[in-house]
C-alpha cells in the first residue's frame, strides 16, 4: 500500500525588497519560517504545489526570491498563478518548473496549468488568473480542457488545485472577489465524481465547503492571515500555515498545520 504526500502552499506575497511587509507581516521571513518548519518537522513530500500569489508586486526579483526559498523542492514543484501574479514573469523565472509540470495546451489561452500522476491519483492545477483583476475567471476553454483530462483518466480519483475557490466562503467582501464564473467549474466537478478534493488559496485562512460530494478547502497563507467572515477585510493574529494531503489507494486525508506561534502582528493602514 503506497502512500503519497502533497504539500500545499499558497499566498506567499513576496516583494522585491527583502524587508518589505504586507500589513506589517514580513512575508519573505514568514515563508522561510514555513519552509524551515516543513523541512524540520515533516517527512518527504512527493509534490509541493503552490496555488498563486507567489508575489505581491509581480517583479522578477520577487519570483527569484520565491525560487530561492523553494529551492529544496524545485524538482517536485508545481505552480498555478493567482491574482497577484504575472504569467509572463512566472514563465521567465520559473519556466523550468512550469515545463516539468506537464502544462496543458488550452487553445487560444496562455494559462499555466498542470496534470501530474500520483499513483492511482490525478492531480490537476487550474489557472484562475484574470489579468488586471482581483476576482478570478475559469473560462470555457479551460473547462473543456479539464473535462477532457478527467474523461481520459476515467474513474481515477482526482484532486484539483486553483487560487480562487468556486464556492462562497462566508465572507461578503471575499466572496465578491471570488471566481466570477464559478458555475463553469462547478458543472465540471458535478459531472466527474472522481474529483474528491479542490484545494484553493486566496482567502488567507482555513475553510471547508462542498460541491456535491467534492470537498472544497482553502489553506492559510504563508504570511498575512485574514479573519473569516465579515463585510470588510480584517486581519488575524493566527500563525502562518500550510496544508498536508495524504493519498492512499482511494483514500484521502488532509489537514492544516500552522506554525507554533505568530512572530509578527498584522497592522491596519
Secondary structure, 3 states (H helix, E strand, C coil): CCEEEEEEECCCCECCCCCCCECCECHHHHHHHHHHHHHHHCCCCCEEEEECCCECCCCHHHHHHHHHHCHHHHHHEEEECCCCCCHHHHHHHHHHHHHHCCCCCCCCCCCCCEEEEECCEEEEECCCCCCCCCCECCCHHHHHHHHHHHHHCCCCCEEEECCCCCCCCCCHHHHCCCECCHHHHHHHHHHCCCEEEEEECCCCCCEEEEECCEEEEECCCCCCEECCCCCCCCEECCCCEEEEEEEECCEEEEEEEECCCCCCCCCCC
